Amino acid sequence: MLPFILRRLAQGLLVLAGVACTVFLLFNVLPGDPAALLAGQRSDVATKAAITADLGLDQPLPTRLVGYLNDVSPLGLHPRDSAGQARYGGVTLLPLGSRALVLKKPYLRRSFQSNKDVLRILLDYFPGTLWLALAAMLIASVGGIAFGVAAALRPQSWLDRALVTTSVLGISVPSFVAAILIAVTFGFYWSHWTGLSLTGQLYETDPFSGERHLVLRNLLLPAVALGIRPLAIITQLTRSSMLDVLSQDYIRTARAKGLSQTATVLHHALRNALNPVVTAVSGWLASLMAGAFFIEYIFNWKGLGTVTLRAVENLDFPVVMGATLFVAALFVVINIAVDVLYAVLDPRVKLN
């Protein structure tokens, strides 16, 4: 298993390198001048030129690309002076004159707008996206498995047809459209009945005492909006897997031995039907983090989506590129974990 994980990590690094090149070139050929935005409309040419040089935007595009890849790579050539050590840190592997080959954590540079470290910004906003994705995944998993089992136990019944039709609708409607409908309906028109609001954060500060307290109801609407699509997919996947398992010989044998319907479903059918469902649930987590961007914007949720879209509006390229690489790295790590988990759950799967 260890050689498989190392090989997949190496492949993941190549994927991240491709993502870094693509995103960097994309955001550096788009129209817009971050230096002019920072300087303001009334600033003179010298001020704009100084800001452009300070941001490194006066260099040729290939030079900037190589410098950015050198910064975000775990292995990089960096100055050996005190400024280089303070910025990059890490372990020096090979001294090369005034520079050195350094093993370090990726350096995502600093924000154009706030001058804060991009990695620190992303880590500050990441918990909001993580909790939103986990809550959506919990709703989708519990609801999808329950609905799928209920549909499989009564095939071709009105309940089965209703659940299948609803799941097809859930797959077809884009998440941001569902989010708008849910926000307006339950957070605005019916807010006096539901007690929910259009916007809110997981933690709110009391204006009088200054204490922060957990407000789980603010998580409900964005989590439901984000979890509709995976819930529909898990429902159909569970239904198909359960129908296949329920037709197996060992299920008929269990029933012939006098086992109750509940024992047969829970102890025999459901356990064997959950392998593809577990794989889908694990794989959806990274997708939900990426798909949460527009959901966060609609509900004004403090997460990676909010900070990334704000950075796009302000032409804050380091934050945008850092967030893209951060989510891509999550995809790589979670996909490797899913492959390993699938092999653990099903001994027939060989990691080769």
TIMITOR-51609 format. One record per residue (C-alpha): residue number from 1; residue in three letters; x, y, z negated. Coordinates in steps of 0.05 Angstrom, whole numbers, always signed. Example, Ala and Ser with C-alpha at 12.3 -4.5 7.8 and 13.67 -1.06 7.14 Angstrom:
TIMITOR-51609
+-----+-----+--------+--------+--------+
:   k :   r :     c1 :     c2 :     c3 :
+-----+-----+--------+--------+--------+
:   1 : Ala :   +246 :    -90 :   -156 :
:   2 : Ser :   +273 :    -21 :   -143 :
+-----+-----+--------+--------+--------+
//
This chain:
TIMITOR-51609
+-----+-----+--------+--------+--------+
:   k :   r :     c1 :     c2 :     c3 :
+-----+-----+--------+--------+--------+
:   1 : Met :     +0 :     +0 :     +0 :
:   2 : Leu :    +57 :    +48 :    -15 :
:   3 : Pro :    +86 :    +46 :    +56 :
:   4 : Phe :    +15 :    +59 :    +83 :
:   5 : Ile :     +7 :   +120 :    +38 :
:   6 : Leu :    +76 :   +147 :    +56 :
:   7 : Arg :    +62 :   +137 :   +130 :
:   8 : Arg :     -5 :   +172 :   +125 :
:   9 : Leu :    +26 :   +230 :    +86 :
:  10 : Ala :    +78 :   +238 :   +142 :
:  11 : Gln :    +21 :   +239 :   +193 :
:  12 : Gly :    -16 :   +289 :   +150 :
:  13 : Leu :    +44 :   +336 :   +149 :
:  14 : Leu :    +45 :   +335 :   +225 :
:  15 : Val :    -30 :   +351 :   +226 :
:  16 : Leu :    -18 :   +409 :   +178 :
:  17 : Ala :    +39 :   +434 :   +222 :
:  18 : Gly :     -8 :   +434 :   +282 :
:  19 : Val :    -62 :   +470 :   +242 :
:  20 : Ala :    -12 :   +522 :   +219 :
:  21 : Cys :    +12 :   +537 :   +289 :
:  22 : Thr :    -59 :   +540 :   +318 :
:  23 : Val :    -87 :   +585 :   +264 :
:  24 : Phe :    -26 :   +631 :   +264 :
:  25 : Leu :    -28 :   +641 :   +339 :
:  26 : Leu :   -104 :   +649 :   +338 :
:  27 : Phe :   -105 :   +704 :   +286 :
:  28 : Asn :    -45 :   +740 :   +315 :
:  29 : Val :    -73 :   +747 :   +386 :
:  30 : Leu :   -142 :   +770 :   +363 :
:  31 : Pro :   -156 :   +845 :   +368 :
:  32 : Gly :   -146 :   +886 :   +305 :
:  33 : Asp :    -89 :   +921 :   +269 :
:  34 : Pro :    -82 :   +906 :   +194 :
:  35 : Ala :    -31 :   +962 :   +187 :
:  36 : Ala :    -80 :  +1014 :   +214 :
:  37 : Leu :   -134 :   +987 :   +168 :
:  38 : Leu :    -89 :   +994 :   +108 :
:  39 : Ala :    -63 :  +1063 :   +128 :
:  40 : Gly :   -131 :  +1093 :   +141 :
:  41 : Gln :   -157 :  +1133 :   +199 :
:  42 : Arg :   -123 :  +1199 :   +180 :
:  43 : Ser :    -53 :  +1171 :   +170 :
:  44 : Asp :     +4 :  +1191 :   +216 :
:  45 : Val :    +44 :  +1147 :   +263 :
:  46 : Ala :   +104 :  +1142 :   +216 :
:  47 : Thr :    +61 :  +1115 :   +160 :
:  48 : Lys :    +30 :  +1062 :   +204 :
:  49 : Ala :    +99 :  +1043 :   +231 :
:  50 : Ala :   +126 :  +1036 :   +160 :
:  51 : Ile :    +67 :   +992 :   +139 :
:  52 : Thr :    +74 :   +950 :   +202 :
:  53 : Ala :   +148 :   +939 :   +187 :
:  54 : Asp :   +134 :   +923 :   +114 :
:  55 : Leu :    +83 :   +870 :   +134 :
:  56 : Gly :   +131 :   +841 :   +185 :
:  57 : Leu :    +84 :   +854 :   +243 :
:  58 : Asp :   +137 :   +891 :   +283 :
:  59 : Gln :   +174 :   +827 :   +299 :
:  60 : Pro :   +162 :   +785 :   +361 :
:  61 : Leu :   +108 :   +732 :   +356 :
:  62 : Pro :   +155 :   +671 :   +361 :
:  63 : Thr :   +199 :   +699 :   +305 :
:  64 : Arg :   +138 :   +710 :   +261 :
:  65 : Leu :   +113 :   +639 :   +275 :
:  66 : Val :   +179 :   +607 :   +258 :
:  67 : Gly :   +184 :   +649 :   +194 :
:  68 : Tyr :   +113 :   +629 :   +173 :
:  69 : Leu :   +126 :   +555 :   +185 :
:  70 : Asn :   +190 :   +561 :   +145 :
:  71 : Asp :   +151 :   +591 :    +88 :
:  72 : Val :    +94 :   +541 :    +86 :
:  73 : Ser :   +137 :   +479 :    +97 :
:  74 : Pro :   +159 :   +438 :    +36 :
:  75 : Leu :   +229 :   +439 :    +67 :
:  76 : Gly :   +256 :   +507 :    +88 :
:  77 : Leu :   +317 :   +549 :   +100 :
:  78 : His :   +317 :   +606 :    +50 :
:  79 : Pro :   +366 :   +658 :    +24 :
:  80 : Arg :   +409 :   +637 :    -35 :
:  81 : Asp :   +406 :   +706 :    -68 :
:  82 : Ser :   +364 :   +722 :   -129 :
:  83 : Ala :   +307 :   +750 :    -88 :
:  84 : Gly :   +301 :   +685 :    -49 :
:  85 : Gln :   +304 :   +643 :   -112 :
:  86 : Ala :   +249 :   +686 :   -144 :
:  87 : Arg :   +204 :   +681 :    -83 :
:  88 : Tyr :   +212 :   +608 :    -63 :
:  89 : Gly :   +243 :   +572 :   -123 :
:  90 : Gly :   +250 :   +498 :   -111 :
:  91 : Val :   +310 :   +453 :   -110 :
:  92 : Thr :   +370 :   +467 :    -66 :
:  93 : Leu :   +387 :   +405 :    -24 :
:  94 : Leu :   +442 :   +432 :    +21 :
:  95 : Pro :   +479 :   +498 :    +16 :
:  96 : Leu :   +489 :   +530 :    +85 :
:  97 : Gly :   +528 :   +594 :    +74 :
:  98 : Ser :   +482 :   +651 :    +54 :
:  99 : Arg :   +422 :   +604 :    +63 :
: 100 : Ala :   +404 :   +536 :    +36 :
: 101 : Leu :   +358 :   +478 :    +53 :
: 102 : Val :   +307 :   +480 :     -3 :
: 103 : Leu :   +254 :   +431 :    -27 :
: 104 : Lys :   +198 :   +475 :    -53 :
: 105 : Lys :   +124 :   +485 :    -58 :
: 106 : Pro :    +92 :   +518 :     +3 :
: 107 : Tyr :    +95 :   +594 :     +1 :
: 108 : Leu :    +31 :   +623 :    +31 :
: 109 : Arg :    +57 :   +694 :    +27 :
: 110 : Arg :    +20 :   +753 :     -4 :
: 111 : Ser :    -46 :   +786 :    +12 :
: 112 : Phe :    -44 :   +847 :    +57 :
: 113 : Gln :    -99 :   +880 :    +17 :
: 114 : Ser :    -83 :   +864 :    -56 :
: 115 : Asn :     -9 :   +843 :    -51 :
: 116 : Lys :    -26 :   +783 :    -95 :
: 117 : Asp :     +2 :   +714 :    -82 :
: 118 : Val :    -45 :   +679 :    -33 :
: 119 : Leu :    -39 :   +611 :    -69 :
: 120 : Arg :    -58 :   +644 :   -135 :
: 121 : Ile :   -119 :   +677 :   -101 :
: 122 : Leu :   -141 :   +610 :    -72 :
: 123 : Leu :   -133 :   +574 :   -138 :
: 124 : Asp :   -174 :   +627 :   -173 :
: 125 : Tyr :   -232 :   +617 :   -124 :
: 126 : Phe :   -224 :   +542 :   -113 :
: 127 : Pro :   -263 :   +519 :   -176 :
: 128 : Gly :   -326 :   +552 :   -151 :
: 129 : Thr :   -323 :   +515 :    -85 :
: 130 : Leu :   -304 :   +450 :   -119 :
: 131 : Trp :   -363 :   +452 :   -168 :
: 132 : Leu :   -410 :   +470 :   -112 :
: 133 : Ala :   -386 :   +412 :    -68 :
: 134 : Leu :   -389 :   +363 :   -127 :
: 135 : Ala :   -459 :   +384 :   -145 :
: 136 : Ala :   -482 :   +378 :    -73 :
: 137 : Met :   -449 :   +310 :    -68 :
: 138 : Leu :   -483 :   +287 :   -132 :
: 139 : Ile :   -551 :   +309 :   -107 :
: 140 : Ala :   -539 :   +277 :    -39 :
: 141 : Ser :   -512 :   +211 :    -68 :
: 142 : Val :   -565 :   +199 :   -120 :
: 143 : Gly :   -622 :   +222 :    -76 :
: 144 : Gly :   -596 :   +188 :    -13 :
: 145 : Ile :   -585 :   +121 :    -45 :
: 146 : Ala :   -652 :   +122 :    -81 :
: 147 : Phe :   -690 :   +142 :    -17 :
: 148 : Gly :   -652 :    +92 :    +25 :
: 149 : Val :   -667 :    +34 :    -22 :
: 150 : Ala :   -740 :    +54 :    -26 :
: 151 : Ala :   -745 :    +57 :    +50 :
: 152 : Ala :   -710 :    -10 :    +58 :
: 153 : Leu :   -754 :    -46 :     +8 :
: 154 : Arg :   -817 :    -26 :    +48 :
: 155 : Pro :   -796 :    -27 :   +121 :
: 156 : Gln :   -846 :     +1 :   +172 :
: 157 : Ser :   -890 :    +28 :   +116 :
: 158 : Trp :   -914 :   +100 :   +112 :
: 159 : Leu :   -860 :   +114 :    +60 :
: 160 : Asp :   -806 :    +86 :   +105 :
: 161 : Arg :   -830 :   +127 :   +165 :
: 162 : Ala :   -836 :   +190 :   +122 :
: 163 : Leu :   -766 :   +183 :    +94 :
: 164 : Val :   -735 :   +168 :   +162 :
: 165 : Thr :   -771 :   +228 :   +194 :
: 166 : Thr :   -750 :   +274 :   +138 :
: 167 : Ser :   -678 :   +250 :   +141 :
: 168 : Val :   -676 :   +263 :   +217 :
: 169 : Leu :   -702 :   +334 :   +203 :
: 170 : Gly :   -649 :   +343 :   +149 :
: 171 : Ile :   -594 :   +323 :   +197 :
: 172 : Ser :   -620 :   +368 :   +253 :
: 173 : Val :   -627 :   +433 :   +214 :
: 174 : Pro :   -561 :   +471 :   +206 :
: 175 : Ser :   -539 :   +481 :   +135 :
: 176 : Phe :   -538 :   +557 :   +139 :
: 177 : Val :   -610 :   +558 :   +166 :
: 178 : Ala :   -633 :   +512 :   +109 :
: 179 : Ala :   -595 :   +557 :    +60 :
: 180 : Ile :   -631 :   +619 :    +84 :
: 181 : Leu :   -699 :   +586 :    +80 :
: 182 : Ile :   -685 :   +557 :    +10 :
: 183 : Ala :   -657 :   +623 :    -15 :
: 184 : Val :   -715 :   +665 :     +9 :
: 185 : Thr :   -769 :   +615 :    -12 :
: 186 : Phe :   -745 :   +593 :    -81 :
: 187 : Gly :   -700 :   +651 :    -99 :
: 188 : Phe :   -744 :   +708 :    -76 :
: 189 : Tyr :   -817 :   +693 :    -62 :
: 190 : Trp :   -825 :   +639 :   -115 :
: 191 : Ser :   -772 :   +664 :   -163 :
: 192 : His :   -824 :   +681 :   -216 :
: 193 : Trp :   -844 :   +607 :   -217 :
: 194 : Thr :   -776 :   +575 :   -207 :
: 195 : Gly :   -736 :   +623 :   -251 :
: 196 : Leu :   -681 :   +622 :   -198 :
: 197 : Ser :   -648 :   +681 :   -163 :
: 198 : Leu :   -617 :   +693 :    -95 :
: 199 : Thr :   -548 :   +705 :   -123 :
: 200 : Gly :   -510 :   +685 :   -185 :
: 201 : Gln :   -447 :   +653 :   -210 :
: 202 : Leu :   -432 :   +590 :   -249 :
: 203 : Tyr :   -405 :   +632 :   -307 :
: 204 : Glu :   -437 :   +698 :   -326 :
: 205 : Thr :   -413 :   +750 :   -376 :
: 206 : Asp :   -460 :   +777 :   -429 :
: 207 : Pro :   -461 :   +853 :   -421 :
: 208 : Phe :   -466 :   +864 :   -496 :
: 209 : Ser :   -420 :   +812 :   -527 :
: 210 : Gly :   -373 :   +803 :   -468 :
: 211 : Glu :   -376 :   +727 :   -476 :
: 212 : Arg :   -377 :   +682 :   -414 :
: 213 : His :   -429 :   +627 :   -413 :
: 214 : Leu :   -447 :   +571 :   -365 :
: 215 : Val :   -510 :   +582 :   -322 :
: 216 : Leu :   -524 :   +517 :   -286 :
: 217 : Arg :   -589 :   +542 :   -254 :
: 218 : Asn :   -548 :   +587 :   -209 :
: 219 : Leu :   -515 :   +525 :   -180 :
: 220 : Leu :   -581 :   +491 :   -161 :
: 221 : Leu :   -602 :   +528 :    -97 :
: 222 : Pro :   -534 :   +530 :    -63 :
: 223 : Ala :   -520 :   +458 :    -82 :
: 224 : Val :   -587 :   +435 :    -53 :
: 225 : Ala :   -575 :   +475 :    +11 :
: 226 : Leu :   -506 :   +446 :    +19 :
: 227 : Gly :   -528 :   +375 :     +2 :
: 228 : Ile :   -587 :   +369 :    +50 :
: 229 : Arg :   -547 :   +342 :   +109 :
: 230 : Pro :   -506 :   +290 :    +71 :
: 231 : Leu :   -569 :   +269 :    +33 :
: 232 : Ala :   -604 :   +254 :    +99 :
: 233 : Ile :   -544 :   +216 :   +127 :
: 234 : Ile :   -535 :   +175 :    +63 :
: 235 : Thr :   -609 :   +159 :    +63 :
: 236 : Gln :   -605 :   +129 :   +133 :
: 237 : Leu :   -539 :    +95 :   +119 :
: 238 : Thr :   -565 :    +63 :    +55 :
: 239 : Arg :   -629 :    +41 :    +89 :
: 240 : Ser :   -592 :     +8 :   +147 :
: 241 : Ser :   -541 :    -26 :   +101 :
: 242 : Met :   -596 :    -51 :    +54 :
: 243 : Leu :   -638 :    -79 :   +110 :
: 244 : Asp :   -577 :   -117 :   +135 :
: 245 : Val :   -559 :   -144 :    +66 :
: 246 : Leu :   -631 :   -163 :    +49 :
: 247 : Ser :   -633 :   -209 :   +110 :
: 248 : Gln :   -573 :   -249 :    +87 :
: 249 : Asp :   -577 :   -321 :    +64 :
: 250 : Tyr :   -552 :   -309 :     -7 :
: 251 : Ile :   -609 :   -259 :    -19 :
: 252 : Arg :   -660 :   -312 :     +0 :
: 253 : Thr :   -623 :   -361 :    -45 :
: 254 : Ala :   -626 :   -313 :   -103 :
: 255 : Arg :   -701 :   -304 :    -93 :
: 256 : Ala :   -711 :   -379 :    -88 :
: 257 : Lys :   -676 :   -388 :   -155 :
: 258 : Gly :   -731 :   -344 :   -186 :
: 259 : Leu :   -692 :   -279 :   -195 :
: 260 : Ser :   -737 :   -218 :   -201 :
: 261 : Gln :   -739 :   -165 :   -146 :
: 262 : Thr :   -703 :   -116 :   -191 :
: 263 : Ala :   -646 :   -164 :   -207 :
: 264 : Thr :   -639 :   -185 :   -135 :
: 265 : Val :   -635 :   -114 :   -110 :
: 266 : Leu :   -590 :    -85 :   -164 :
: 267 : His :   -542 :   -143 :   -176 :
: 268 : His :   -536 :   -173 :   -107 :
: 269 : Ala :   -562 :   -130 :    -50 :
: 270 : Leu :   -544 :    -59 :    -72 :
: 271 : Arg :   -473 :    -76 :    -94 :
: 272 : Asn :   -457 :   -106 :    -26 :
: 273 : Ala :   -492 :    -51 :    +12 :
: 274 : Leu :   -454 :     +6 :    -22 :
: 275 : Asn :   -387 :     -3 :    +13 :
: 276 : Pro :   -403 :    +39 :    +74 :
: 277 : Val :   -441 :    +88 :    +30 :
: 278 : Val :   -382 :    +98 :    -16 :
: 279 : Thr :   -338 :   +111 :    +44 :
: 280 : Ala :   -387 :   +162 :    +71 :
: 281 : Val :   -393 :   +196 :     +3 :
: 282 : Ser :   -318 :   +201 :     -6 :
: 283 : Gly :   -308 :   +228 :    +64 :
: 284 : Trp :   -363 :   +280 :    +57 :
: 285 : Leu :   -330 :   +315 :     -2 :
: 286 : Ala :   -277 :   +350 :    +40 :
: 287 : Ser :   -329 :   +367 :    +93 :
: 288 : Leu :   -374 :   +398 :    +41 :
: 289 : Met :   -317 :   +442 :    +16 :
: 290 : Ala :   -307 :   +467 :    +87 :
: 291 : Gly :   -382 :   +473 :   +100 :
: 292 : Ala :   -392 :   +512 :    +36 :
: 293 : Phe :   -363 :   +576 :    +67 :
: 294 : Phe :   -428 :   +602 :    +97 :
: 295 : Ile :   -469 :   +576 :    +39 :
: 296 : Glu :   -426 :   +616 :     -9 :
: 297 : Tyr :   -434 :   +678 :    +34 :
: 298 : Ile :   -510 :   +671 :    +35 :
: 299 : Phe :   -515 :   +661 :    -41 :
: 300 : Asn :   -457 :   +708 :    -58 :
: 301 : Trp :   -423 :   +650 :    -92 :
: 302 : Lys :   -352 :   +661 :   -117 :
: 303 : Gly :   -311 :   +609 :    -78 :
: 304 : Leu :   -262 :   +599 :    -21 :
: 305 : Gly :   -316 :   +617 :    +30 :
: 306 : Thr :   -328 :   +685 :     -1 :
: 307 : Val :   -255 :   +704 :     -5 :
: 308 : Thr :   -240 :   +678 :    +65 :
: 309 : Leu :   -297 :   +714 :    +99 :
: 310 : Arg :   -278 :   +778 :    +62 :
: 311 : Ala :   -207 :   +769 :    +86 :
: 312 : Val :   -231 :   +761 :   +158 :
: 313 : Glu :   -269 :   +827 :   +152 :
: 314 : Asn :   -207 :   +862 :   +124 :
: 315 : Leu :   -158 :   +829 :   +174 :
: 316 : Asp :   -122 :   +798 :   +114 :
: 317 : Phe :    -88 :   +744 :   +156 :
: 318 : Pro :    -46 :   +711 :   +101 :
: 319 : Val :   -108 :   +696 :    +60 :
: 320 : Val :   -146 :   +669 :   +121 :
: 321 : Met :    -88 :   +625 :   +143 :
: 322 : Gly :    -75 :   +602 :    +72 :
: 323 : Ala :   -148 :   +583 :    +61 :
: 324 : Thr :   -149 :   +545 :   +127 :
: 325 : Leu :    -86 :   +506 :   +109 :
: 326 : Phe :   -113 :   +494 :    +38 :
: 327 : Val :   -177 :   +462 :    +64 :
: 328 : Ala :   -138 :   +422 :   +117 :
: 329 : Ala :    -93 :   +395 :    +63 :
: 330 : Leu :   -154 :   +374 :    +23 :
: 331 : Phe :   -180 :   +337 :    +85 :
: 332 : Val :   -114 :   +299 :    +92 :
: 333 : Val :   -110 :   +279 :    +18 :
: 334 : Ile :   -183 :   +258 :    +13 :
: 335 : Asn :   -181 :   +218 :    +77 :
: 336 : Ile :   -120 :   +179 :    +51 :
: 337 : Ala :   -156 :   +168 :    -15 :
: 338 : Val :   -218 :   +143 :    +22 :
: 339 : Asp :   -177 :    +92 :    +62 :
: 340 : Val :   -144 :    +66 :     -2 :
: 341 : Leu :   -211 :    +64 :    -39 :
: 342 : Tyr :   -244 :    +25 :    +18 :
: 343 : Ala :   -188 :    -26 :    +16 :
: 344 : Val :   -196 :    -33 :    -59 :
: 345 : Leu :   -272 :    -43 :    -53 :
: 346 : Asp :   -268 :    -92 :     +5 :
: 347 : Pro :   -210 :   -142 :     +2 :
: 348 : Arg :   -221 :   -159 :    +76 :
: 349 : Val :   -194 :    -91 :    +96 :
: 350 : Lys :   -119 :    -91 :   +109 :
: 351 : Leu :    -79 :    -27 :   +105 :
: 352 : Asn :    -34 :    -35 :   +165 :
+-----+-----+--------+--------+--------+
//
